[in-house]
Amino acid sequence: MPTPAAGSQPADHASDSSCDQAASSDHTALAARRDLAVRAAVAEGLLTAEHPVAALLDVATVRERARALRAAFEEVAAPGQRVLHTFAAKAAALVPVLRLLAAEGLGCEAASPGELALARAAGVAPSRTVLDSPAKTTAELREALALGVVVNVDNPQELARLDGLLTDTMTSSPLGVRVNPQLGAGAIDAMSTATATSKFGVGLRDPGAREWLVQAYVDRPWLTALHTHTGSQGVPLSLMAAGVRELYTLAEEVNAAAGRRQVTVLDLGGGLPVDFSRDEPSPDFGDYARLLAAEVPGLFSGAYALTTEFGRALLARAGLVLTRVEYTKETGGRPIAVTHAGVQVAARTVFAPEAWPLRVRAYDQQGAPKAGEPVAQDLAGPACFAGDLTARDRKLPLLHPGDHAALLDTGAYYATNHFAYNSLPRPGIYGYRADPATGTTRFATLRRPQSLAEIVAEGGGAYGTGLTDL
């Protein structure tokens, strides 16, 4: 069975520009589809006593975001310039999502054997799959080379390992090295990948590193790509563009030293930040592409093929987590709504609420938007620790048992990245197509809810006497 998505208040921005009017129209349509889907999900019983939380993904929004990404780079790219957009599988590791995005012209960025397997199961072509794991095993590298997957090497030891494998293996895999321009951090340290001590890539400002890297390329004509990923959530576009400028400059340096156009592919990474305070995408793909064109004009000359690896910016807006309110109470003068959506589906928000705030939409028992004077209240999850709160002192229409709450903008990194605290089950995830003109909603299961029997199996149920028999 499938489930719907929750709605969010459209932001109130007045503008006479056609672009702003179009954006306003898009987010109004998104909110209308969410409200319709939530009502349908409640009516169809997608939330049950056994499974009182579900995640919903708006297919129309996913398609819109993929098309917006392609259009943004087409606007600035040279005629005929090859641009491969890949989706970072970690943002929503679901075969149906990868397949939908492949149908929209996107490849897949994988960072583990599991994500690589998901990409294969979704039918993503190896030539449109990028492997970026910082801890690739020999077996993982051998498989990637056999498949012809694009491989970005993380460090000198991995490059040496690749040297050994390539003496015995012919491959069609495009191969490159990930570099860290070491430009500094954004607002969220854990999301900043271009710091002086980041675990990713070869640090370009470390003593001797740049010289070593240029020589490594000159000695290996089969290294034809360069990769960087300057940041993610909390990193400003200016810092991201500076990282790409460093990548482009290095590529030109390598090619000059090699005396040939050896590096032909630049992988720009992803990480476009999402403004979780409103529906409109800001900044958006067009903002980023135009900034790159202004800051690194040679990037779009056609001399290089380009790759991107966006995740959150493609899917966040499309999703929500819908939960039933089980109990309400007041403690210390603060109303608290106890729900079934907490740390297991919103770990980042629970553990770092200042960095990862979420909007919440209140719905009544029938799934209609809840009316009433906003009242400051906490939204608590079901986990057995005091900090399991998805919203604190949030002004919403006062929630009551049987009502519903929706955590918005959770299409990436939330329910798909389940945290098994308290052995709470993974929720079902459902895609939906809602049509406000006809009032109809159709659902498709993307991942079914986890059963208690499956939890027992994962908890070693088949090996119950393993310790007592020792």
For each residue, the residues with C-beta under 8 A, 3 or more apart:
1: 44 45 46 428 430 443 445 448
2: 41 44 46 428 430 431 432 443 444 445
3: 41 46 47 54 55 56 322 428 429 430 432 443
4: 34 36 37 38 39 40 41 42 46 54 56 322 367 430 432 434 441 443
5: 33 34 37 38 41 56 57 58 318 319 320 322 406 432 434
6: 34 35 37 38 56 320 321 322 361 363 404 405 406 407 408
7: 31 32 34 35 38 361 363 369 406 408
8: 30 31 34 279 359 361 406 408 409
9: 31 359 361
10: 24 27 28 31 278 279
11: 27 277 278 279 280
12:
13: 20 24 280
14:
15: 20 21 24
16: 20 21
17: 20 21
18: 21 22
19: 22 23
20: 13 15 16 17 23 24
21: 15 16 17 18 24 25
22: 18 19 25 26
23: 19 20 26 27 280 281
24: 10 13 15 20 21 27 28 280
25: 21 22 28 29
26: 22 23 29 30 64 280
27: 10 11 23 24 30 31 278 279 280
28: 10 24 25 31 32
29: 25 26 32 33 436
30: 8 26 27 33 34 58 61 279 317
31: 7 8 9 10 27 28 34 35 279
32: 7 28 29 35 36 434 436
33: 5 29 30 36 37 58 60 61 432 434 435 436
34: 4 5 6 7 8 30 31 37 38 56 58 320 361 406 408 434
35: 6 7 31 32 38 39 368 369
36: 4 32 33 39 40 434 435 436 439 441
37: 4 5 6 33 34 40 41 56 58 432 434 441
38: 4 5 6 7 34 35 41 42 56 322 363 367 404 406
39: 4 35 36 42 43 363 366 367 368 441
40: 4 36 37 43 44 367 432 434 441 443
41: 2 3 4 5 37 38 44 46 47 54 56 322 367 430 432 441 443
42: 4 38 39 45 46 47 363 365 366 367 404
43: 39 40 366 367
44: 1 2 40 41 443
45: 1 42 48
46: 1 2 3 4 41 42 54 428 430 443
47: 3 41 42 51 52 53 54 322 323 324 404
48: 45 51 52
49: 52
50: 449
51: 47 48 54 425 427 428 449
52: 47 48 49 323 324 326 340
53: 47 321 322 323 324 339 340 341 345 427
54: 3 4 41 46 47 51 321 322 323 427 428 429 430 449
55: 3 319 320 321 322 345 410 414 415 416 427 428 429 430
56: 3 4 5 6 34 37 38 41 319 320 321 322 429 430 431 432
57: 5 62 97 315 318 319 411 429 430 431 432 446
58: 5 30 33 34 37 61 62 318 319 411 431 432 434
59: 62 63 100 318 431 432 433
60: 33 63 64 433 434
61: 30 33 58 64 65 317 318 411
62: 57 58 59 65 66 97 100 101 104 314 315 318 411
63: 59 60 66 67 100 104
64: 26 60 61 67 68
65: 61 62 68 69 281 313 314 315 317 318
66: 62 63 69 70 85 101 104 105 106 314
67: 63 64 70 71 104
68: 64 65 71 72 281 284 285 286
69: 65 66 72 73 85 106 285 308 310 313 314
70: 66 67 73 74 85 104 105
71: 67 68 74 75 285 286
72: 68 69 75 76 284 285 286 288 289 290
73: 69 70 76 77 83 85 285 289 306 308
74: 70 71 77 83
75: 71 72 286 289 290
76: 72 73 289 290 292 293 300
77: 73 74 81 83 300 302 306
78: 81 300 301 302
79: 302
80: 302
81: 77 78 300 302 304 305 306
82: 305 306
83: 73 74 77 305 306 307 308
84: 107 128 305 306 307 308
85: 66 69 70 73 105 106 107 307 308 310
86: 106 107 108 109 128 129 130 307 308 309 310
87: 91 92 97 98 101 106 107 108 109 309 310 311 314
88: 91 109 111 270 309 310 311 312
89: 92 93 98 108 109 110 111 115 118 119 311
90: 93 111 115 311 413 417
91: 87 88 311 312 314 315 412 413 416
92: 87 89 97 311 315 411 412 413 416
93: 89 90 114 115 118 416 417
94: 97 98 118 416 429 446 447
95: 98 99 118 121 122
96: 99 100 122 431 444 446
97: 57 62 87 92 94 100 101 315 446
98: 87 89 94 95 101 102 108 118 119 122 124
99: 95 96 102 103 122 123
100: 59 62 63 96 97 103 104 431
101: 62 66 87 97 98 104 106 108 314
102: 98 99 105 106 107 108 122 123 124 128
103: 99 100
104: 62 63 66 67 70 100 101
105: 66 70 85 102
106: 66 69 85 86 87 101 102 314
107: 84 85 86 87 102 124 125 128 129 130
108: 86 87 89 98 101 102 115 118 119 122 124 128 129 130
109: 86 87 88 89 129 130 132 270 309 311
110: 89 115 116 118 119 129 130 131 132 133 149
111: 88 89 90 115 131 132 133 134
112: 115 116 133
113: 116 117 140 143
114: 93 117 118
115: 89 90 93 108 110 111 112 118 119
116: 110 112 113 119 120 129 131 140 143 144 149
117: 113 114 120 121
118: 89 93 94 95 98 108 110 114 115 121 122
119: 89 98 108 110 115 116 122 124 129
120: 116 117 123 124 129 147
121: 95 117 118
122: 95 96 98 99 102 108 118 119
123: 99 102 120
124: 98 102 107 108 119 120 128 129
125: 107 128 129
126: 129 147 148 149 173
127: 148 150 172 174
128: 84 86 102 107 108 124 125
129: 86 107 108 109 110 116 119 120 124 125 126 147 149 150
130: 86 107 108 109 110 149 150 151 152 267 307 309
131: 110 111 116 136 140 144 149 150 151 152
132: 109 110 111 152 154 178 227 229 309
133: 110 111 112 136 140 154
134: 111 154 155 199 200
135: 154
136: 131 133 140 141 144 151 154 158
137: 140 141
138: 141 142 161 165
139: 142 143
140: 113 116 131 133 136 137 143 144
141: 136 137 138 144 145 151 158 161 162 165
142: 138 139 145 146 165 169
143: 113 116 139 140 146 147
144: 116 131 136 140 141 147 149 151 173
145: 141 142 148 149 151 165 166 169 171 173
146: 142 143 169 171
147: 120 126 129 143 144 173
148: 126 127 145 171 172 173
149: 110 116 126 129 130 131 144 145 173
150: 127 129 130 131 173 174 175 176 225 307
151: 130 131 136 141 144 145 162 173 174 175 176
152: 130 131 132 176 177 178 225 227 267
153: 158 159 162 175 176 177 178
154: 132 133 134 135 136 158 177 178 200 201 202
155: 134 158 159 201 202
156: 159 160 202 212 216
157: 160 161
158: 136 141 153 154 155 161 162
159: 153 155 156 162 163 177 216
160: 156 157 163 164
161: 138 141 157 158 164 165
162: 141 151 153 158 159 165 166 175
163: 159 160 166 167 220
164: 160 161 167 168
165: 138 141 142 145 161 162 168 169
166: 145 162 163 169 171 222
167: 163 164
168: 164 165
169: 142 145 146 165 166
170:
171: 145 146 148 166 175
172: 127 148
173: 126 144 145 147 148 149 150 151
174: 127 150 151 224 225 265
175: 150 151 153 162 171 222 223 224 225
176: 150 151 152 153 223 224 225 226 227 263 265 267
177: 152 153 154 159 201 202 213 216 217 223 225 226 227
178: 132 152 153 154 200 201 202 227 228 229
179: 201 202 203 204 213 226 227 228 246 247 250
180: 193 194 198 200 201 202 203 204 228
181: 194 204 205 228 230 242 243 246 247
182: 194 195 196 198 203 204 205 206
183: 194 230 239 242 243 246
184: 192 194 195 196 239
185: 189 192 194 195 235
186: 191 192 231 232 233 234 235 236 239
187: 234 235 355
188: 191 192 232 233 234 235 352 355
189: 185 192 195
190: 352
191: 186 188 231 232 233 234 235 271
192: 184 185 186 188 189 195 198 231 232 234 235
193: 180 198 200 229 230 231 232 269 271
194: 180 181 182 183 184 185 198 228 229 230 231 235 239 243
195: 182 184 185 189 192 198
196: 182 184 203 205
197:
198: 180 182 192 193 194 195 201 203
199: 134
200: 134 154 178 180 193 229
201: 154 155 177 178 179 180 198 227 228 229
202: 154 155 156 177 178 179 180 206 209 212 213
203: 179 180 182 196 198 206 209
204: 179 180 181 182 209 210 213 246 250
205: 181 182 196 209 210
206: 182 202 203 209
207:
208: 211 212
209: 202 203 204 205 206 212 213
210: 204 205 213 214 250
211: 208 214 215
212: 156 202 208 209 215 216
213: 177 179 202 204 209 210 216 217 250 254
214: 210 211 217 218 250 253 254 257
215: 211 212 218 219 257
216: 156 159 177 212 213 219 220 223
217: 177 213 214 220 223 254 257 258 262 263
218: 214 215 254 257 258
219: 215 216
220: 163 216 217 223
221: 258 262
222: 166 175
223: 175 176 177 216 217 220 262 263
224: 174 175 176 262 263 264 265
225: 150 152 174 175 176 177 263 264 265 266 267 307
226: 176 177 179 247 250 251 254 263 265 266 267
227: 132 152 176 177 178 179 201 247 266 267 269 307
228: 178 179 180 181 194 201 243 244 246 247 267 268 269
229: 132 178 193 194 200 201 232 243 269 270 271 309
230: 181 183 193 194 235 239 240 242 243 244 269 271
231: 186 191 192 193 194 234 235 239 240 243 271
232: 186 188 191 192 193 229 235 270 271 273 312
233: 186 188 191 271 273 274 312 355 356
234: 186 187 188 191 192 231 273 355
235: 185 186 187 188 191 192 194 230 231 232 239 240 271 273
236: 186 239 240 273
237: 240 241 272 283 287 288 291
238: 241 242 291
239: 183 184 186 194 230 231 235 236 242 243
240: 230 231 235 236 237 243 244 271 272 288
241: 237 238 244 245 288 291 292 295 296
242: 181 183 230 238 239 245 246 295
243: 181 183 194 228 229 230 231 239 240 246 247 269
244: 228 230 240 241 247 248 266 268 292 295 296 299
245: 241 242 248 249 295 296
246: 179 181 183 204 228 242 243 249 250
247: 179 181 226 227 228 243 244 250 251 266 268
248: 244 245 251 252 266 296 298 299 304
249: 245 246 252 253
250: 179 204 210 213 214 226 246 247 253 254
251: 226 247 248 254 255 263 266 304
252: 248 249 255 256 298
253: 214 249 250 256 257
254: 213 214 217 218 226 250 251 257 258 262 263
255: 251 252 258 260 261 262 263
256: 252 253 259
257: 214 215 217 218 253 254
258: 217 218 221 254 255 262
259: 256
260: 255
261: 255 264 303
262: 217 221 223 224 254 255 258
263: 176 217 223 224 225 226 251 254 255 266 304
264: 224 225 261 304 305
265: 174 176 224 225 226 304 305 306 307
266: 225 226 227 244 247 248 251 263 299 304 305 306 307
267: 130 152 176 225 226 227 228 306 307 308 309
268: 228 244 247 292 306 307 308 309
269: 193 227 228 229 230 243 308 309
270: 88 109 229 232 308 309 310 311 313
271: 191 193 229 230 231 232 233 235 240 309 310 311 312
272: 237 240 283 284 285 288 310 312 313
273: 232 233 234 235 236 283 312 313
274: 233 281 312 313 316 317 409
275: 278 280 281 282 283
276: 316 356 357 358 359 409
277: 11 357 359
278: 10 11 27 275 282
279: 8 10 11 27 30 31 317
280: 11 13 23 24 26 27 275
281: 23 65 68 274 275 284 285 313 317
282: 275 278 287
283: 237 272 273 275 287 288
284: 68 72 272 281 287 288
285: 68 69 71 72 73 272 281 288 289 310 313
286: 68 71 72 75 289 290
287: 237 282 283 284 290 291
288: 72 237 240 241 272 283 284 285 291 292
289: 72 73 75 76 285 286 292 293
290: 72 75 76 286 287 293 294
291: 237 238 241 287 288 294 295
292: 76 241 244 268 288 289 295 296 299 300
293: 76 289 290 296 297 299 300
294: 290 291 297
295: 241 242 244 245 291 292
296: 241 244 245 248 292 293 299
297: 293 294 300 301
298: 248 252 301 303
299: 244 248 266 292 293 296 304 306
300: 76 77 78 81 292 293 297
301: 78 297 298 304
302: 77 78 79 80 81
303: 261 298
304: 81 248 251 263 264 265 266 299 301
305: 81 82 83 84 264 265 266
306: 73 77 81 82 83 84 265 266 267 268 299
307: 83 84 85 86 130 150 225 227 265 266 267 268
308: 69 73 83 84 85 86 267 268 269 270
309: 86 87 88 109 130 132 229 267 268 269 270 271
310: 69 85 86 87 88 270 271 272 285 313 314
311: 87 88 89 90 91 92 109 270 271 314 315 412 413
312: 88 91 232 233 271 272 273 274 315 316 412 413
313: 65 69 270 272 273 274 281 285 310 316
314: 62 65 66 69 87 91 101 106 310 311 412
315: 57 62 65 91 92 97 311 312 318 319 411 412
316: 274 276 312 313 319 409 410 411 412 413
317: 30 61 65 274 279 281 409 411
318: 5 57 58 59 61 62 65 315 411
319: 5 55 56 57 58 315 316 409 410 411 412 414 415
320: 5 6 34 55 56 361 406 407 408 409 410 411
321: 6 53 54 55 56 341 345 346 406 407 410 414 415 427
322: 3 4 5 6 38 41 47 53 54 55 56 341 363 404 405 406
323: 47 52 53 54 339 340 341 404 405 406 407
324: 47 52 53 339 340 402 403 404
325: 328 337 338 339 399 400 401 402 403 404 405
326: 52 338 339 340 382 401
327: 337 338 401
328: 325 335 336 337 338 399 400 401
329: 335 336 338
330: 333 334 335 336
331: 334 336
332:
333: 330
334: 330 331 376 377 378 393
335: 328 329 330 375 376 377 378 398 399
336: 328 329 330 331 377 378 380
337: 325 327 328 377 378 379 380 399 403 405
338: 325 326 327 328 329 380 382
339: 53 323 324 325 326 342 379 380 381 382 390 405
340: 52 53 323 324 326 381 382
341: 53 321 322 323 344 345 346 381 382 390 405 407 427
342: 339 345 346 350 380 381 382 383 388 389 390 424
343: 346 347 350 351 381 383 385 388 419 421
344: 341 347 381 382 383 418 419 420 421 422 424 426
345: 53 55 321 341 342 407 410 414 415 418 419 427
346: 321 341 342 343 349 350 356 358 381 390 407 410 414
347: 343 344 350 351 417 419
348: 351 352 355 356 413 414
349: 346 352 353 356 357 358 390 407
350: 342 343 346 347 353 381 387 388 389 390
351: 343 347 348 387
352: 188 190 348 349 355 356
353: 349 350 356 357 389 392
354: 357
355: 187 188 233 234 348 352
356: 233 276 346 348 349 352 353
357: 276 277 349 353 354
358: 276 346 349 390 391 407 408 409 410
359: 8 9 276 277 407 408 409
360: 379 390 391 394 396 405 406 407 408
361: 6 7 8 9 34 320 369 405 406 408
362: 369 370 396 397 399 403 404 405 406
363: 6 7 38 39 42 322 367 368 369 370 403 404 405 406
364: 367 368 369 370 403 404
365: 42 402 403 404
366: 39 42 43
367: 4 38 39 40 41 42 43 363 364 404
368: 35 39 363 364
369: 7 35 361 362 363 364
370: 362 363 364 396 397 399 403
371: 397
372: 375 397 398
373: 397 398
374: 395 396 397
375: 335 372 395 396 397 398
376: 334 335 393 394 395
377: 334 335 336 337 393 394 395 396 398 399
378: 334 335 336 337 389 391 392 393 394
379: 337 339 360 389 390 391 392 394 399 405
380: 336 337 338 339 342 388 389 390
381: 339 340 341 342 343 344 346 350 388 389 390
382: 326 338 339 340 341 342 344 388 422 424
383: 342 343 344 388 421 422 424
384: 388 422
385: 343 388
386:
387: 350 351
388: 342 343 350 380 381 382 383 384 385
389: 342 350 353 378 379 380 381 392
390: 339 341 342 346 349 350 358 360 379 380 381 407
391: 358 360 378 379 394 396
392: 353 378 379 389
393: 334 376 377 378
394: 360 376 377 378 379 391
395: 374 375 376 377
396: 360 362 370 374 375 377 391 399 405
397: 362 370 371 372 373 374 375
398: 335 372 373 375 377
399: 325 328 335 337 362 370 377 379 396 403 405
400: 325 328 403
401: 325 326 327 328
402: 324 325 365
403: 324 325 337 362 363 364 365 370 399 400
404: 6 38 42 47 322 323 324 325 362 363 364 365 367
405: 6 322 323 325 337 339 341 360 361 362 363 379 396 399
406: 5 6 7 8 34 38 320 321 322 323 360 361 362 363
407: 6 320 321 323 341 345 346 349 358 359 360 390 410 414
408: 6 7 8 34 320 358 359 360 361
409: 8 274 276 316 317 319 320 358 359
410: 55 316 319 320 321 345 346 358 407 413 414 415
411: 57 58 61 62 92 315 316 317 318 319 320 414
412: 91 92 311 312 314 315 316 319 416
413: 90 91 92 311 312 316 348 410 416 417
414: 55 319 321 345 346 348 407 410 411 417
415: 55 319 321 345 410 418 426 427 429
416: 55 91 92 93 94 412 413 429 447
417: 90 93 347 413 414
418: 344 345 415 426 427
419: 343 344 345 347
420: 344 423 424 426 458
421: 343 344 383 424
422: 344 382 383 384
423: 420 455 459
424: 342 344 382 383 420 421
425: 51 449 450 451 452 454 455
426: 344 415 418 420 447 449 450
427: 51 53 54 55 321 341 345 415 418 449 450
428: 1 2 3 46 51 54 55 445 447 448 449
429: 3 54 55 56 57 94 415 416 445 446 447
430: 1 2 3 4 41 46 54 55 56 57 443 444 445 446
431: 2 56 57 58 59 96 100 443 444 446
432: 2 3 4 5 33 37 40 41 56 57 58 59 441 442 443 444
433: 59 60 441 442
434: 4 5 32 33 34 36 37 40 58 60 440 441 442
435: 33 36 438 439 440 441
436: 29 32 33 36 439
437:
438: 435
439: 36 435 436
440: 434 435
441: 4 36 37 39 40 41 432 433 434 435
442: 432 433 434
443: 1 2 3 4 40 41 44 46 430 431 432
444: 2 96 430 431 432
445: 1 2 428 429 430 448
446: 57 94 96 97 429 430 431
447: 94 416 426 428 429
448: 1 428 445
449: 50 51 54 425 426 427 428
450: 425 426 427 454 455
451: 425 454 455
452: 425 455 456
453: 456 457
454: 425 450 451 457 458
455: 423 425 450 451 452 458 459
456: 452 453 459 461
457: 453 454 461 462
458: 420 454 455
459: 423 455 456
460: 463 464 466
461: 456 457 464
462: 457
463: 460 466
464: 460 461
465: 468 469
466: 460 463 469 470
467: 470
468: 465
469: 465 466
470: 466 467
